[in-house]
Amino acid sequence: MINNIVAHFDLDFLMPISKIDENMERAHMIDAASELKFWFKMNILPTGKCYKYNILEESDYTLSNKCHLSDPSQYKECTYDEKNHYILEELYIHEILEGKESIKFKGIYPLIEEYMENRKYEKEVVEEVRTYLNFLLMRAKGQIKTGARIIRDFVMSHPDYKYDSIITNKIAFDLVSYIMNINLNKEEQEKVFNNAFKAKFID
């Protein structure tokens, strides 16, 4: 779905590598997905007449070749603002997903909704996509545990764990068994995911 909206809206997620490195450092911290902010580009949507108003097919909104020349500003139909190319903001993951009205950031999910509407997705498909999107959003808000938090809580509460960062064979075996049980047991899924995600499981 992300690939579809990137191609459909010609989204631009490019950021300075220094900010990406900083994001990666934060991502390694505990509960980063729900507790920490990450640098994100605000102006991901294209601007100027090069977008959509070119000879390319409607389903392909890639910028025309004119905008890739060394001096695109020479073409009046193309807008190129190097100074404002990177408009960055620190956002929580849930703000990146659902948007932030106070800074006029639309968010990824509204674009997905718009794409599904434009492509006339069947109602059943839309509802299924929304189920997954809602699940991810609840994780980003800390309402559902991430996989890392599930594993950490299990290990920390295991009777054999000595709080020494050592995972014994017994702990590892029990952890894998626990994860398999989540995957195969509907009741365990509802318990772990707070009834928010109806995952498919093997009968």
N, C-alpha and C positions, 0 to 999 in steps of 0.2 A: 504494500500500500504506500509506503514511504517513497519507493521508487516511482510509483505512479504519479504522486503529487509533485515530486521534484521535476519530472519530465513535463507534466501538464502545466504547472505554474512557472516553470523555469526558475526554481528556487536557487538561491545562492547562499550556501552556508560557509563560504570561505572566511577564515579568520586568521590573524597573525599567528604564527607557530608558537610564539611565546605564550599567548593566551591558551592555546591548546595544551601546551606543556603544563601550565598552571592548573587547567581543568583535570588533567591526568593525575597530578599530585593530589588534588582534592578527592578524586574518585576512589583513591586507595584508602581513605579514612573510613572509620566505622560509621555505618548508617548514612553515608554520603548521599545516597539517592533521595532521602527524605529530609535530611537536616542541613545540607550545605547548598550554597549557591554556586553556579557555574557561569563562566563568561559565555554569552551567546550573542549572535548577530541579530540586531533589530530589523534591519532593512533587507530581509531575505527575499522579499518580493521584488521583481524587476521594475525599473522605472524607465520612462522614455518611450518613444515610438518604435524603437527597435523590437520591443517586446510585442509579439503577436501581430504587429503590422508589418510583416515582411512576406517574402515569397514562399516561405516554408509552409508545410502542411499545418492545419489547425491543431493537430495532435502533437506537434513538435514545436515548442516555443523557444528553441535554442536561438540565441542571438545571431543575427545575420553576420556574414563575414565582414561587413563594413565596420562593425564594432570591435573587431579583433585586430584591426590595423594598428600600427604604432601610434598614430595620432587620430583616434576616433572622433575627437571634437571638431575635426574639419567638416564632418557631415552634420548638417543642421538637424537632420531627422534623428540623430543619435545623441543621447545625453550621457555625459561621462564626467562624474564629479569625483576625482581622485581623493580629495580632502575628506569627503563624507562617504567614501566607499565602505569603511568599517565603522558602523555605529553599534557599539557594543554595550551590553548591560549585564550585570550579575543577576541571575534569576534562579529560583528554585526549579527543579525538574518539573514539578506540577504546573508552574507558570509557563515554562517553555511549551508544555503540552496543551494546556487549555487557554493560554493567553493571559495578558495583564492589561486591563482596561486603563489603569492610571497612567500608563506610558504608551498607550495606543498600540500595544503589541497583540496581534491577532492570535498567535498560537498555532500549533501544528494540527490539533484536533479540528478546529473550525475549517481548516483547509481540506481535511479529509472528508468532513461532512459535505462541504461544497462540491468536492470532486465526485462523491457518490451520488449527489443530487444531479450534477451535470451529466453524469454517465448513466443515469436512470437505473441504479442498482435495484434489484428486487428487494422488497421489504424484509424478507427473511435474511438475506445476506447483510443488509444494513444492521439489523438487530444483532446478528452474530458478531459483526465487526465492532459494534458498540460495546458488546460484552467484554471483548478483549481490551478495548480502549479504556473502559471503565476500570477493569482490573489493574491495568498499568497505572492509571491515574491514582487509584486508591493506594497502590504501593508507593508511588511518589509522594503521597501525602502522609505516609506512615500508618495508614489505616489497615493495611495488610502487610505482613512481614515479607521482606525480600528473601531470596534464596540464601543469601549470605547470613541474614539475621536468623533464619530457621536453623541453619547449620551451627551457628555460633551458640544459640540458646541450647541446642541439644547437647553439644559438647560440654558447655559450661555446667549443665545440670547432670551430666553423666557421673555416676558414683565412682568410676575409676579415674576420673580426671583430677589431676593434682595441681592444677593452675600453674603448670610449668611449660605450657605451649607444646607439650609432647602428646601426640595422638597415638595411643597404643593400638595394636591389632584388634583388640576387643572393642575399643571405642569406634574404630573405623568400620568394623563389621556391623556393629549395632547401628551406626549412622546410615550405612548403605541400606540396611534392612528397613530402617525407619523411612527413608526417602522412597523406597520401593512400595512400602505400605501406603504412603500418601498417594502415590500414582495409581495404585490398584484399588484403594478402598474409598468409596464415596463418602462415608461418614467422616473419615479422617480428612479428606479434602475439605469438607464443609467446616470442620473444626479449625483447620489451619488457615483457610482462606475466608473465614467469617461468612460463609454462604454467598460470597460475592462472585465466585467464579465456578461455573458448572463445567468442570473439565471432563473430557471423555476418559473412561477407564475400562479396564477389561473385566468382564463379568466372570 
